[in-house]
Amino acid sequence: MIRRSEAGRVNALLFATAFPDASPRNGFNTQSHFETVIFMKRFNALLSLLSVAAAIGAVNAHAEDSYRGSSFSDVWSKVKSDPYASGYPHYKSNIVDMYSHGDQLYKDAKRTLNSSEDFVAPTQKLVHPIGICLAGTWNITAATKWTGYFSQGSKGLIVVRASEIGGNEKRNQLRSFGLAGKIFPTLDPNQVVKTANFHAISNAPGAPIAHFLDANLNTDIINLSLIGIPLFMVQGTAIATTFAAAELTPDLTQAAMRQQYPVAQLGEPGDQPHRAPVWLRFVGSADVPRNDGDDFRDELNIKNFPNGLRFDILASDAGIRFPDLKTWVKIGYIELTDSVVSSTCDRSLHFHHARWVGLPAAVTVGAGTR
């Protein structure tokens, strides 16, 4: 049996074999080393081998989660405790970075699935390395058939992190945005509660997006922009394969979609049935003015929004994944009133990914209406 410590050596060996000239020192230029078609075939073959190796070596897949809850004030005060003193960092993350750290990406995926803790030991993220954290409230205003914090009238404190997948922060760069949220089922900032987390990624990664607020941030990423395929398909496939190995599934599309049952269970008795939408989308509210900050972290600085910063919450359980056809309805909004760019925000704040349950993600179909 291949142990997890050995999986890192397997990863490194396979990567070096497939891409002998690629290294953090040499860089990674697919145009100078490979024809695009040959490159993608070799890379996909490599990732399949990595998935098998990691799956064989996986142990303790369902490690006990010791999370007992937290208060909004404790989490937000820690996030704000160490803002960068001399400008924003410019961390980068690409395919070479991901696999030059042995099996660290796999370990990070396992931890994200197994731990609900709010913070982890500080380290540079291999995915979404740069971001800005914001705080405010989660608000559901529409009548819905869903439970927990998807039901009408739900309102709780929230901490979110807006990020970019590879460290491309400027408007003239190809960018793929992310939004992760931590919902506290209370309006008392000092009450200790268990939180529910969500994750969303901008649709069609790499498509030109002038403003973060104009990105459609979805919990299911199916579309790829033609301009973004050379960069984001390689990186995305690596991430998907690693998460598939961590969840012990052959379904690579599962990493592109996260289920929403933690939010649907939030505030509900543990023995009660819950119901969640299949898909979520977040987009900047139309009445919120856009600003032209070159760096998305400047764009989202709360100082630029004297009347508050809001994201609409849209949901759907009517539609299909392939092709991407869904019926969206607005059910509420996220109101944000504070922000910070800090070391803790980038290197320590943690958002749990709920494990997949039920039918495979690849066959997910929404049936029904709001």
C-alpha positions, 0 to 999 in steps of 0.5 A, a space after each residue: 500500500 502507498 502511504 500518504 507520506 509516499 504519495 508526495 514522492 510519487 506526485 513529485 516523481 510523476 510531475 518531474 517525469 512528465 515535465 522534465 524542464 518545469 521547475 519553480 526556477 525555470 518557470 512553466 511555458 507550455 508554448 515553448 515545451 509542448 504543443 497544446 494537444 500533446 500537453 493536455 493529453 500528458 497532463 491529464 494522464 499524469 493527473 489520473 495517476 496521481 488520483 489513483 496513487 492518492 486514493 490508494 494511500 488515503 487513510 483516516 478519510 473521516 477524521 473526527 472533527 473537534 470543532 465546537 463553535 466560535 463567536 463572530 467577535 473572536 473570529 473577526 478580531 483575529 482576522 483584523 489583528 495583523 493588516 499588512 503594514 506596507 502594501 498588499 502582498 503579491 503571492 502567485 500560485 500556478 501548477 508548478 507551485 502546487 506540485 513543488 510542495 510534495 503532497 501539500 495540496 492533497 493534505 490541504 484538501 483533506 484538511 479542508 474536508 475534515 476540519 471545521 476549525 476557523 483557523 489553521 496554522 499560518 501558511 501561504 495558500 496554494 489555491 486562492 493565495 490573495 484576498 480581502 476579508 469582509 464582515 456583515 450580515 447574511 439576510 434571506 428575504 424571500 419566501 422559500 421552501 428551503 430550511 435553516 438559513 435559507 428560510 425566509 427571515 434568516 439573518 446572521 453575522 457573516 465573515 467572507 473572503 473574496 479571492 483570486 485563484 492564482 494571484 492575478 489581482 490586476 484588471 488587465 490580467 486573466 482572473 478567476 475570483 472566489 467567494 467563501 463565507 462563514 455564516 454565524 446563526 446569530 446576531 450576537 457577536 459574542 455568542 459561541 455557535 457552530 458556523 456553516 460555510 459556503 464556497 463560490 467561484 466565478 463562472 467562466 474562469 478567465 473571461 475578462 471581468 472589470 469588476 469583482 462585483 460583476 462576476 457571477 460567483 457560483 457554487 457549481 463551475 461548468 463553463 470555461 471561457 475560451 481565453 481562460 482555457 490554456 491557464 485555468 483548465 490545467 490548474 483547475 484539473 489539478 485541483 479537481 483531481 486532488 479533491 477527487 482523491 481526497 474524497 475518494 471519488 472518480 468524479 472529477 466534476 465533484 470538486 467544481 460543485 459544493 452542496 449547500 446542506 450545512 446552511 440548510 441545517 444551520 439553526 435546525 434541530 439535529 433530528 429534523 429533515 432539511 432541504 437546500 437549493 442545489 445551486 447558489 450564485 452571488 453577484 454584486 447588487 445592481 444598485 451598488 456603485 462600481 469603482 475602478 480599483 486596479 487591484 480587486 482588493 482596492 475595489 472591494 475596500 469598504 471605504 469605497 462604499 459609504 452606503 454599504 456593499 451588497 451581494 445578491 443571493 440567488 438560488 436554484 433547484 431547477 435546471 441541469 449541469 450539462 449544459 449549464 441551464 438553471 433557473 435563478 431566483 433572488 432570495 436575499 443579500 449579503 450586507 458588508 460593512 467592514 473589510 481588511 486585507 491581512 496576513 490572517 485573512 490570507 494565511 490562516 482563516 479557514 473555510 470548511 468544505 462539506 463532504 459530498 453525500 448522495 448521488 454523484 455530482 456528475 448526474 446532479 439535476 435540479 427538479 422543482 421551483 422555489 
